[in-house]
């Protein structure tokens, strides 16, 4: 492996400041803009050709003129039939009901990749809904990476058409499953499709156990540990606390052995506890490991208006993205609640409550907890305004920054896994303090960019990166929508939460568990809970 000083020597020889290098970069920028304009022009041509084809568009039955047209396009563009069909669908969408994105392409301000991601996410939606999404958020996609565009489109769809969104969620929940895909060189891929919350919790459990083993001295890499654990033990998050097939005390002894090993290796108590009971030797029965695993919680941010059925604003699942309002309300019956304060007008995160509340897992218990969170005074952590003496932030400060930033702000749009995020000091420590304003969530690759001449500048709404060659990249940061209540059917929006004495008039169905059996992905154990973080509002400038 190259030494750090050798890498610095190589960096000093790089041609970032040479005129010919910078002119080459400018040519690449121009070609990207030209490609966007050409894509828009091709879309208009394809749409005109579609209008000339008889019979119903996209009618694939038999040897119809439409099928022949699709193959003509495939030959002309030298692509497969499937790729030609995708091009045609995109052209029809852009020219018929996505005028804002089409205009951005024609101006060269959005890349083909970003525009295609926007169109692709809207394919399951009707033309009218797609047009509304285009009008509401398309102007913001030029500076967003592809994965952020997908998240923003999903949020807009869930907010603008919650009923259709609930139907799609139900259909996809029913289609959950696991498939095995063959790969080269004796390898394979496993695809797991299903509701995001249980999968996020399962992955968090898997990651915590792998990190605990690594902290205890296991020589394998984290990815290898995750694979070995997933294929040999399946780290469950809902399990029987005791195993009647083992002698009394056997499970506690085995777990204590691992805790001791982790402590001897220098691991902190939190990491050791999260992974207590793992099998470093992989010789014990899988059921033992399952029985001794400990549940890991998923953190979800939900507006209190959504919880009360007053808004269709989606929630946010850490490490995943937006969750529809019906899904959030369905999970409400088993939640640990923590209050978060935001600016009423902007949604800017201000502070966290110092304590959590665990209501009785019933509609009545949840309703009481929500009223307490909205009406009672709250003790805040104060982490937003103070600096800490150590390099590593305290748990409350770390949670605050993760809730605020929600993901990597790197210049190339890399989507870093949540487990790989660092809290990076914008002004390096100790010259810059360990404080919320000087910390940013970044993946390993983005974190390393600063060591090679990339300079970040954080503004209230964006991060502006300057490359060694002088290129400027402005990355919009995640924003939390300000609290609000959906307009009533007559078009009159309420200004604040209703009077507490009138909350009984709300639709109680939003807070009631279904009468039939719980779906298999809902928690079944009292220990198997989800941590919920709430965004609400009051009558002051600060919404808590």
Secondary structure in CASP SS format (residue, H / E / C, confidence):
PFRMAT SS
TARGET T0000
AUTHOR 0000-0000-0000
METHOD secondary structure of the structure
MODEL  1
X C 1.00
X C 1.00
X C 1.00
X H 1.00
X H 1.00
X H 1.00
X H 1.00
X H 1.00
X H 1.00
X H 1.00
X H 1.00
X H 1.00
X C 1.00
X C 1.00
X C 1.00
X C 1.00
X C 1.00
X C 1.00
X H 1.00
X H 1.00
X H 1.00
X H 1.00
X H 1.00
X H 1.00
X H 1.00
X H 1.00
X H 1.00
X H 1.00
X H 1.00
X H 1.00
X H 1.00
X H 1.00
X H 1.00
X H 1.00
X H 1.00
X H 1.00
X H 1.00
X H 1.00
X H 1.00
X H 1.00
X H 1.00
X H 1.00
X H 1.00
X H 1.00
X H 1.00
X H 1.00
X H 1.00
X H 1.00
X H 1.00
X H 1.00
X H 1.00
X H 1.00
X C 1.00
X C 1.00
X C 1.00
X C 1.00
X C 1.00
X C 1.00
X C 1.00
X C 1.00
X C 1.00
X C 1.00
X C 1.00
X C 1.00
X H 1.00
X H 1.00
X H 1.00
X H 1.00
X H 1.00
X H 1.00
X H 1.00
X H 1.00
X H 1.00
X H 1.00
X H 1.00
X H 1.00
X H 1.00
X C 1.00
X C 1.00
X C 1.00
X H 1.00
X H 1.00
X H 1.00
X H 1.00
X H 1.00
X H 1.00
X H 1.00
X H 1.00
X H 1.00
X H 1.00
X H 1.00
X H 1.00
X H 1.00
X H 1.00
X H 1.00
X H 1.00
X H 1.00
X C 1.00
X H 1.00
X H 1.00
X H 1.00
X H 1.00
X H 1.00
X H 1.00
X H 1.00
X H 1.00
X H 1.00
X C 1.00
X C 1.00
X C 1.00
X C 1.00
X H 1.00
X H 1.00
X H 1.00
X H 1.00
X H 1.00
X H 1.00
X H 1.00
X H 1.00
X H 1.00
X H 1.00
X C 1.00
X C 1.00
X C 1.00
X C 1.00
X C 1.00
X H 1.00
X H 1.00
X H 1.00
X H 1.00
X H 1.00
X H 1.00
X H 1.00
X H 1.00
X H 1.00
X H 1.00
X H 1.00
X H 1.00
X H 1.00
X H 1.00
X H 1.00
X H 1.00
X H 1.00
X C 1.00
X C 1.00
X H 1.00
X H 1.00
X H 1.00
X H 1.00
X H 1.00
X H 1.00
X H 1.00
X H 1.00
X H 1.00
X H 1.00
X H 1.00
X H 1.00
X H 1.00
X H 1.00
X H 1.00
X C 1.00
X H 1.00
X H 1.00
X H 1.00
X H 1.00
X H 1.00
X H 1.00
X H 1.00
X H 1.00
X H 1.00
X H 1.00
X H 1.00
X H 1.00
X H 1.00
X C 1.00
X C 1.00
X E 1.00
X E 1.00
X E 1.00
X E 1.00
X E 1.00
X E 1.00
X C 1.00
X C 1.00
X C 1.00
X C 1.00
X C 1.00
X E 1.00
X E 1.00
X E 1.00
X E 1.00
X E 1.00
X E 1.00
X C 1.00
X C 1.00
X H 1.00
X H 1.00
X H 1.00
X H 1.00
X H 1.00
X H 1.00
X H 1.00
X H 1.00
X H 1.00
X H 1.00
X H 1.00
X H 1.00
X H 1.00
X H 1.00
X H 1.00
X H 1.00
X H 1.00
X H 1.00
X H 1.00
X H 1.00
X C 1.00
X C 1.00
X C 1.00
X C 1.00
X C 1.00
X C 1.00
X H 1.00
X H 1.00
X H 1.00
X H 1.00
X H 1.00
X H 1.00
X H 1.00
X H 1.00
X H 1.00
X H 1.00
X H 1.00
X C 1.00
X C 1.00
X C 1.00
X C 1.00
X C 1.00
X C 1.00
X C 1.00
X C 1.00
X C 1.00
X C 1.00
X C 1.00
X C 1.00
X C 1.00
X C 1.00
X C 1.00
X C 1.00
X C 1.00
X H 1.00
X H 1.00
X H 1.00
X H 1.00
X H 1.00
X H 1.00
X H 1.00
X H 1.00
X H 1.00
X H 1.00
X H 1.00
X H 1.00
X H 1.00
X H 1.00
X H 1.00
X C 1.00
X C 1.00
X C 1.00
X C 1.00
X H 1.00
X H 1.00
X H 1.00
X H 1.00
X H 1.00
X H 1.00
X C 1.00
X C 1.00
X C 1.00
X C 1.00
X C 1.00
X C 1.00
X C 1.00
X C 1.00
X C 1.00
X C 1.00
X C 1.00
X H 1.00
X H 1.00
X H 1.00
X H 1.00
X H 1.00
X H 1.00
X H 1.00
X C 1.00
X C 1.00
X C 1.00
X C 1.00
X C 1.00
X C 1.00
X E 1.00
X E 1.00
X E 1.00
X E 1.00
X E 1.00
X H 1.00
X H 1.00
X H 1.00
X H 1.00
X C 1.00
X C 1.00
X C 1.00
X C 1.00
X C 1.00
X C 1.00
X C 1.00
X E 1.00
X E 1.00
X E 1.00
X C 1.00
X C 1.00
X C 1.00
X E 1.00
X E 1.00
X E 1.00
X C 1.00
X H 1.00
X H 1.00
X H 1.00
X H 1.00
X H 1.00
X H 1.00
X H 1.00
X H 1.00
X H 1.00
X C 1.00
X E 1.00
X E 1.00
X E 1.00
X E 1.00
X E 1.00
X E 1.00
X E 1.00
X E 1.00
X E 1.00
X C 1.00
X C 1.00
X C 1.00
X C 1.00
X C 1.00
X E 1.00
X E 1.00
X E 1.00
X E 1.00
X E 1.00
X E 1.00
X E 1.00
X E 1.00
X E 1.00
X E 1.00
X C 1.00
X C 1.00
X C 1.00
X C 1.00
X H 1.00
X H 1.00
X H 1.00
X H 1.00
X H 1.00
X H 1.00
X H 1.00
X H 1.00
X H 1.00
X H 1.00
X H 1.00
X H 1.00
X H 1.00
X C 1.00
X C 1.00
X C 1.00
X C 1.00
X E 1.00
X C 1.00
X C 1.00
X H 1.00
X H 1.00
X H 1.00
X C 1.00
X E 1.00
X E 1.00
X C 1.00
X C 1.00
X C 1.00
X C 1.00
X C 1.00
X C 1.00
X H 1.00
X H 1.00
X H 1.00
X H 1.00
X H 1.00
X H 1.00
X H 1.00
X H 1.00
X H 1.00
X H 1.00
X H 1.00
X C 1.00
X C 1.00
X C 1.00
X C 1.00
X C 1.00
X C 1.00
X C 1.00
X C 1.00
X C 1.00
X C 1.00
X C 1.00
X C 1.00
X H 1.00
X H 1.00
X H 1.00
X C 1.00
X E 1.00
X E 1.00
X E 1.00
X E 1.00
X C 1.00
X C 1.00
X C 1.00
X C 1.00
X C 1.00
X C 1.00
X C 1.00
X C 1.00
X E 1.00
X E 1.00
X H 1.00
X H 1.00
X H 1.00
X E 1.00
X E 1.00
X E 1.00
X E 1.00
X C 1.00
X H 1.00
X H 1.00
X H 1.00
X H 1.00
X H 1.00
X H 1.00
X H 1.00
X H 1.00
X H 1.00
X C 1.00
X C 1.00
X E 1.00
X E 1.00
X E 1.00
X E 1.00
X C 1.00
X C 1.00
X C 1.00
X E 1.00
X E 1.00
X E 1.00
X E 1.00
X E 1.00
X C 1.00
X C 1.00
X C 1.00
X C 1.00
X C 1.00
X E 1.00
X E 1.00
X E 1.00
X E 1.00
X E 1.00
X C 1.00
X C 1.00
X C 1.00
X C 1.00
X C 1.00
X C 1.00
X C 1.00
X C 1.00
X C 1.00
X C 1.00
X C 1.00
X C 1.00
X C 1.00
X C 1.00
X C 1.00
X C 1.00
X C 1.00
X C 1.00
X C 1.00
X C 1.00
X C 1.00
X C 1.00
X C 1.00
X H 1.00
X H 1.00
X H 1.00
X H 1.00
X H 1.00
X H 1.00
X C 1.00
X C 1.00
X H 1.00
X H 1.00
X H 1.00
X H 1.00
X C 1.00
X C 1.00
X C 1.00
X C 1.00
X C 1.00
X C 1.00
X C 1.00
X C 1.00
X C 1.00
X C 1.00
X C 1.00
X C 1.00
X C 1.00
X C 1.00
X C 1.00
X C 1.00
X C 1.00
X C 1.00
X E 1.00
X E 1.00
X E 1.00
X E 1.00
X E 1.00
X E 1.00
X C 1.00
X C 1.00
X C 1.00
X C 1.00
X C 1.00
X C 1.00
X E 1.00
X E 1.00
X C 1.00
END
